[in-house]
Amino acid sequence: MITVESLTFTYAGSNRPVLEDVSTQVEEGEFVLVVGKSGCGKSTLCRVLNGLIPHFYGGILSGRVFVDGRDTRKTPPSRCADLIGMVFQDPENQLVMTNVENEMAFGLENLGVPVPEMKERVLRYADYFDLRRFFHRFIPELSGGEKQKVALGSVLAMNPKYLILDEPTSQLDAENAALFLDFLTKVNTELKIGVILVEHRLERCLRYADRVILMDNGRIIADGPKIDIVPSLKEHGLIGGISRTLSSTTGEGELLLSARNVHFSYDEVSVLDGADLDLAEGELVAITGANGSGKSTLIRQLNGLLRPQSGSVTVLGKDVQSVTTAALSREIGYLGQNPNDYLFEETLQKELEFTLLNLGVDEREWNDRIEWTLSELDLEGFRETFPRDLSCGQRERAALATVLVGRPKILVLDEPTRGLDYWSKRKLGSVLEDLRRQGMTTLLVTHDYRFIAENATRVLRLEEGRLSESSVDHMMFLALESAATGGT
């Protein structure tokens, strides 16, 4: 049993507790879903349960946590690894080896698992996640979803007694997310492994949980069987019906970007094989596709981070082969999957000033742009905050702010709803719609059918290296189907 008693925690340098008087228990074999708006303390609670707080993160801690009788204040995380496995929001934070096979064996080696059993476990979980074909791939070359599957498989191979997962499906496509959650249920019911799952996409996972814990402002405000908690979830804006107020468009505005017959390969493995794309002013175009289909590779062709090996990409009439990435950044704002890549200054204010300085924006415009950006993304209260102290969802918005403050003509977003709760996604959709009405064009890569159904003007699917038209109506159907089976 995991027991949490009167837990309060404040990060170093902060004067406001992230967790406040939290008490709860998780029985062996339970499946518990932890939910709440971004910044409510869910990730911090996970860090306390596996001992990262107080052994890794500094701050002021009161109260106690026991895992099968072990006091986490007195027991370092390394001595709890046989009991608790942890999967983080950002897979990059826990992948330490250079290739997939070594990564999956790394935790088992540290637990002293005999070599024959180690090989069997690695192959078993590699086959489940279709990772054997990546065994010798350089991990940084994998897509975000592939990295997440490596992290999931590596932890599950350690056969923990309790499994803590912080947004584990955020970068998985619908098929792989469903497979993983079905497998979690099997592990939970057949092996009696306790599961503590933090998720924002409740339509994916609510049906799997025995119990739901709802958090708000660092406190547990509801805790019980899911059927009893659903009204509270609706009241706090965490679940709701699908609403769409904009109409689809075929791109009748000025053509801003055109890609023709784009090819690209990694180590002779073809990823893009004749991809074509047109973007017109005022569109919000969503690109879907399975994990590893090349979505992130495609959008990196558009701003010079990667260059087509054959074919062409033109932005505002300029061939990207003849324009520097720095010059393209004035026209195309790009936000990748990992917000930490964009946050390195001491405060959020300085992050935005850094963007404006490098884009050569007149300093007289800075204050108005910063105030507008922070207001649009509901970040006014974090202007002087160290960005990496923000929650995952807040960091996603902070990273978006560093791009949006530059007022690009085209906004390119790679999995922008990762780590965002229902309310925050609605807010993001509202921001993107407001920008669309002002003429900004947005291209986003996502597995979030609900977000596509509510916000996209056009949908494309990337498969076998090429783009094909899909439909917003089909995304609406998939989102409604997912919500119905999820019990929301």
N, C-alpha and C positions, 0 to 999 in steps of 0.2 A: 504494500500500500504506500502511496505517496500522500504525505500529510503536510499541509501548509497552515501555520498557526500565526495569526496576527502579523502578517508580513507587510512591512513598509520599507520602501527603498527610494533613495534620492541619488541621482548621478552626481559625481564630483563636479563642482563648478555651477551646479543648479541649486536654486532655492525652493524648488517645487517638487514634491515627491511624484514619482512615476507610478508607484504602487502604494496604496494606502489602506492599511488594516485589512489585508486580503487573507481569508481563511477558506480552505476547501480540502477535499480529499479525492483521490482517484484510486479506485479499487483495481486490483490485479485483473486484467481481462476486460476492463471497461473501454468503451469507445467514446471519448469526450471531445466535443467540438467547442473551441473557444472563439468567440466572435466579439465584434465591437468596432467602432469607427477607428480610422487611422490615428495613432498616437494615444490610444486609451490604455496601453501598457501590456498588450498581449505578448509581444516579442520579449519584453523585459521579464515577464513571468516565466517564459520558456527558459531564459538564461539563468533564472534563479533555480528552477527545478533540476537542471543538470549541473549546477555548481559553478558555471561561468561567472555568476555573481555569488559570492564576493571574490573569487580567486583570480578572475581575469579583469572584470570591469570594476573600477574604483567607485566608491560612493559610501553613503551611510545606510546601513542595513539594520533593521530590527525585526524581531520575530524569528521563527524557525521553520526549516523545511527538512523533513525526514523522508528518505527513500528506502523502504524496507528496513527501517530502523537506523539507517546511516544519516547522521547530521551533516548536511551539505556544507555547513560553515567549517566543519572540522575535517571533511573528507574531500580531497581535491578531485576534479573531474576525471583524472586518469584512473582513479580507484572506483569510480562509478560507471566506467565504460561498459562493464559487463552487465549493468542493470539498465542503463538509459542510453539510447541512441538518439542523435539529434540531426535533423536535416534543416539547414538554414534557408532563409529567403533567397540569398545570393549564392548560388553554387560555387562561384569563384572563391568564396571565403573558406571553403573546406576541401578544395582539390589541391593537393600538394605535390603529386607525382607528375611525370611528364607524359605518360601514356595511360590508357584506360585499364589495361590488365594490371599494371603495377598499382594503380590507384585502388582497385577493388581488393587487392591483396594486402594493402598497407595496414588497414585496421586489424585484420586477422593476424598479421605478423606481430603487431603490438600486443595482441591478446594471447600470443603464444599458441595459436591453433596449429595442430600437426599438419605437415605439408600435404599429405593425401586428402585430408578433410578440407584444407584450405583450397586446393584445386577444385574439389567437387563443388564447394559453395560458390566460388568465383564463376565457374561455368554455369551453375544453376541460375544464378541471378543475372548473369550476362545474357543468357538465352531468353529469360523472361522479358528483359528490357531491350532485346535485339541489339546488344552491345558487342557481341563477339566479333562482328565485322569491323569494329572500331578499336580492337584490342591494341593495335600498334599505332593508332593515330595520335598525333600531338594534341594534347587536350585543349590548348588555347585556340586551335583551329576548329573545334566543334561548335555547333550552334548552341544558343542558350538552352533550348530544350534538351539537347543531347547531353550537355553538361549537367543539367538537373537530373536526368535519368542516371548518369554515372554516380552522382552524389547519393541518390536514393538507393541504388543497387549496392553501393559500397557499405552503407549503414545497415541495410537489411541483412547483408551477408554476415554481419557480426551477431545476429540472433539476439538482440537485446530483449529484456523482460518488459521494458516500457519504451515506446517509440514516440518522440516528440517531433512534430513536423510543422514548420513555420512556412506557410504558403507553398507547399510542395508541388502543386499543379500549376503554378502561375505561368510557367513557360511551356507547358505541355499542350499539344493539340487535344481536341475533344476526345478522340479515340484513345490516345495514350493516357489521358487523365482518367477516363472511365475504367480502363484496364488497371491502372494503378490503384484507384480507389476500390475496385472490386477485389484486387489482391490484398489490400490492407484489411478489408473485411474478412477475407479468408484467413489471413494471419491472426487477426483478432479473435475470430470464433473458433478456429481449429487449434491454434497454438497458444491461445489465451494470452497473447501479448497485449498489454494495455496500450491504447493509442490516444495521444493528446494531439489533436489537429487544430491548427490555427488557419482559418481560411476566410476570404472575403467573398468568393464565388459560392454563395450558399446554395444556389440551384444545382451545383455539382455534387455537394457533399452532405446536405442536411439529412437525406434519407439514410445515410450510413450510421449516424450517431445514435448512441443510447441516451445521451444526455448532452445538454447545451449549457455552457457558462457564458453569460453576457456581461461584458465589461464596459465601463464608462468612466473616464477621468480617473483611472487608476484603481477603481473599486469594482467588486463583483456586485451587480445590481439585480441579477436573476440567475438562478441555477436550478435546473431540474430537467425532467423528461422533455424531449423536443416538442411534443404536442402541447405542453403547457407554456413553452417559451415563445412559440411562433407569434402570438399577439404582441409581445414585447419587441420582437424583431421588427415587426411592421411599424410599431409605434416609434422606434428609433431610426426608421428609414433604412434598415439593412436589407429588407426584401420588399418587393413591390411588383406590380404589373408592368408589362412592357408598353412604353408609350413612345409615339413617334409623331413629331409635329412638322417635320420638313418633308418635302417631296423629292423624289429621285430626279436627277438631271443627267443628261447625256453629254454634258461638257460643252455648252454653247458659248462659253466665254473665250477669251484669247488663249491660244495654245502656248503654254509656258515651258513644257518639257516634252521631249520626244525621244524614245529609245527604240532603236531598230536593230533586229537580228543580233541581239547581244549574246555573246558566248563567253563563258568563264569556267575554268577548271582549277581544282586543287590537286597537285601531284597526279595529273592525268586523269583524275576523277571528274567527269563533267558535272557541273552544277547548274549552269545556265546554258540552254541549247536553243538559241534563236528567240529570246524573249523580246516582245514588243510592248511598249507602254506609251500612252499619251495622257498628259495632265493639262487640264484647262483651268483658267482662273475661276476661283470660287467653288471648286469641287472638294469633296471630302471622300477620298477613295481608300477603301480597305483592301488589303491583300491578305488572303488566307492560304493555308497549305499545311501539309504535315510537317512535323519536326524534321529538320534536315533537308527540306525541299529546296532551300536556297533563298528564302525570303530576305534574310539579313544581307546575304551576299548581293542580292539584286539592288537593294536600296543604297548600298555603299558604292555602287557604280554611278549613282546619280550626283554625288557631291565630290567625287575624286578620291575618296578613301581607298577605293579599288578602281582600276581602269579596265574597260572591256578588252579582252584579248582579240576579239573581232566584233564587228558591228559598231554602232555609234550611239552616243547620247548627246543631245543638245539641250542646253538650258538657256532660255531667253535668246535663242538663236545662236548661242556659242557652243562649239564642240568642247566637251569636258577634257578631251585629250590636249587641248591647247590652252587651258585655263588652270591656274593653280587652285588647290583646295582652299587656300585662304581667301582668294577672290570669290570662289563659289559660295563660301560661308556667308557672304553678304546677301546672297539671294536665296540660299537654301539653309534653313536651320535644321540641324540633325540631332536627334536625341536617341542614343543607343539604349541597350537593355539594362546596363548597369549604371545607376545614378551616381555611384561613387566616383566614376571616371570624370565627372564634371564638377566635383566639389572638393576644393583644396584650399580655399581661403579661410581666414579666421572667422568671418561672419558672412551671412547671406548677402548683406549689403555690398560687401567687397566682391563677392562672386559676381553680382550683376554689374558692378562698376568695371570689373575686369573684362567682361564681354564688351561693354560699350567702348572702353578704351581701345581694345584690339580691333573693333570694327570702325574706329575713327569717327564715332558719333560726337557731334558738338556737345561739349560739357553742359551747355545751357539747357539741353534737353534731358539730361540724366535724371533729375529728380522726378519730373513728370512721368518718364518711362518706368522708372523703378516703382513709383507709387501705384501706377496703373497695373503693372505686372503683379505686384504683391497682392493687390486688391482682387484682381481677377482669379488668382489661385488660392485665395484665403490664407495668405502667409504674412499678413501685416504684423502679427505679433512675434514673428521670428526674425525680424530685420537684423538684430544684433546677436543672433544665436549662432553658435558653431554648427555648421550644416550637418556634420556627421553625428551630432547628438540627436538629430531628428529621427522620428520613426521612419520605417521603410516607405510608407505611403507619403509622408511629408517630404522625404528625400526625393522621391519621384517628382513631386510638384516643384521642389526647389531646383532640381536639375532642369525641369521644363522651363522654369523661370529664367534660367541663365541663357536659354535659347530664345524664348519668346521676347525678352527685353530688346533683342536686336531687330525686331519687327521684320523678319524675312518675308519674302514673297511666297515662298514654298516652305511648308513645315513638314519634316519627315520624322515619324515617330515609330520606334521599334518596341513593341509590347508596352504601350504607355499606361495600360490599366493594371500592370503587375503591382500587387501590394496595395491597391486602392479598394476601399470599401464602397458599398453601393452609393452612399451619399457623395463620396469624392468622385466617383465615376460620372454621376449625374452632373456634378459641377464641372468636370472636365469637358463633358459633352456640350454643356452650355457655353463654355469658353470657346470651344472649337466652332460651334454654330455661329457665335457672335463674330468670330474672326472670318468665317466663311462669308457672312453677309457683308463684311468690309472688303471682300475680294481676295482674302488669303486662300491659298490652295493647300490642303493637307493630304498627305499620303501616310497611312499608318499600316503597320504589320501587327496583326493580333489574332489570337485564338478565341477572343471574347465575343461570342455570337450575339449576346445581348447588346453589347456596346455597338457592334456593327448595325444590328437591326434598328437601334434607336437613333443612330447618328450618321451613318454613311449615306452618301448620295449614289455611290457606285461600288460594286464589289468585283474583285478579280481573284482568281485562284491560280496559284503557281503549282504546276505539276509536271514532272518530267522535263524541267528546265524551261517551260513556256507558260505564259499567262493566257488565261481564257476568262471570258465574261461569266460571272455568276449573277445572282439576283438578290436584291435586298429582301424580297419576299421570302426567298429560300432561307436566308439568315433569320428572318422573323420566325419561320416555322421551326428551325433548329433550336432557337432560343426558347420558344414556347414549349417545345417538346422536352427540353432539358429542365425547364422550370417545373413542368408537370411531374416528371419522374423524380425530381428532387424534393417534392412535397411542399414547395413554396406557393 
